[in-house]
Amino acid sequence: MEHVIGSTAIAVALLIGLGALGVGIGMGLLGGKFLEGAARQPELAADLQTKMFIVVALLDAVAMIGVGIALFFTFANPFIGQLQNAGG
């Protein structure tokens, strides 16, 4: 059972860490492209800013879903119950 708990802890750490890394890279690229677009056509800056904030909210939602799944595996690990049922 310790092997399952240890593997779950590693999976949770990877899920949160890689999710945060991906969101950070995505926001960096998005912000850079927004600044490039606003510098090229300043009259469209307000429209671009609105669209950028919508995409930032969607990126944050991806990270929060990853955290939610990680917390589920941390506190209500379904694999431990399956292991106990299989072992008797």
C-alpha positions in Angstrom: 0.0 0.0 0.0 2.9 2.4 0.6 3.9 2.0 -3.0 0.5 3.2 -4.2 0.6 6.2 -1.8 4.1 7.1 -2.9 3.3 6.8 -6.5 0.2 9.0 -6.0 2.3 11.6 -4.2 4.6 11.8 -7.2 1.7 11.9 -9.6 0.1 14.8 -7.7 3.4 16.7 -7.6 3.8 16.3 -11.4 0.2 17.2 -12.1 0.4 20.5 -10.1 4.0 21.4 -11.2 3.6 20.7 -14.9 0.2 22.3 -15.0 1.7 25.5 -13.4 4.6 25.4 -15.8 2.4 25.1 -18.8 0.1 27.9 -17.7 3.1 30.1 -17.0 4.6 29.5 -20.4 1.2 30.0 -22.1 0.6 33.3 -20.3 4.0 34.5 -21.2 3.5 33.8 -24.9 0.0 35.3 -24.8 1.3 38.5 -23.2 4.1 38.9 -25.6 1.8 38.4 -28.6 -0.7 40.9 -27.1 2.1 43.5 -26.8 3.2 42.9 -30.4 -0.3 43.2 -31.7 -1.0 46.4 -29.7 2.2 47.9 -30.9 1.4 47.2 -34.5 -2.2 48.4 -34.4 -2.8 50.6 -31.4 -6.4 51.2 -32.4 -7.2 47.5 -31.8 -5.6 47.4 -28.3 -8.9 47.4 -26.4 -10.3 44.5 -28.5 -7.1 42.6 -28.2 -7.0 43.2 -24.4 -10.6 41.8 -24.0 -9.7 38.7 -25.9 -6.5 38.3 -24.0 -8.3 38.4 -20.7 -10.7 35.7 -21.8 -7.9 33.4 -22.8 -6.1 34.1 -19.5 -9.2 33.1 -17.7 -9.4 29.8 -19.7 -5.7 29.1 -18.9 -6.3 29.7 -15.2 -9.3 27.3 -15.4 -7.0 24.6 -16.8 -4.6 25.0 -13.8 -7.5 25.0 -11.3 -8.9 21.8 -12.8 -5.4 20.2 -12.4 -5.2 21.3 -8.8 -8.7 19.9 -8.1 -7.8 16.5 -9.6 -4.6 16.5 -7.6 -6.5 17.3 -4.4 -8.9 14.5 -5.2 -6.1 12.0 -5.5 -4.4 13.3 -2.4 -7.4 13.1 0.0 -9.8 10.6 -1.6 -7.5 8.2 -3.4 -9.6 5.7 -5.3 -6.6 3.4 -5.9 -6.2 2.6 -2.2 -9.7 1.3 -2.0 -9.2 -0.9 -5.0 -6.0 -2.2 -3.5 -7.7 -3.1 -0.2 -10.6 -4.8 -2.1 -8.2 -6.9 -4.2 -6.1 -7.9 -1.2 -9.0 -9.0 0.9 
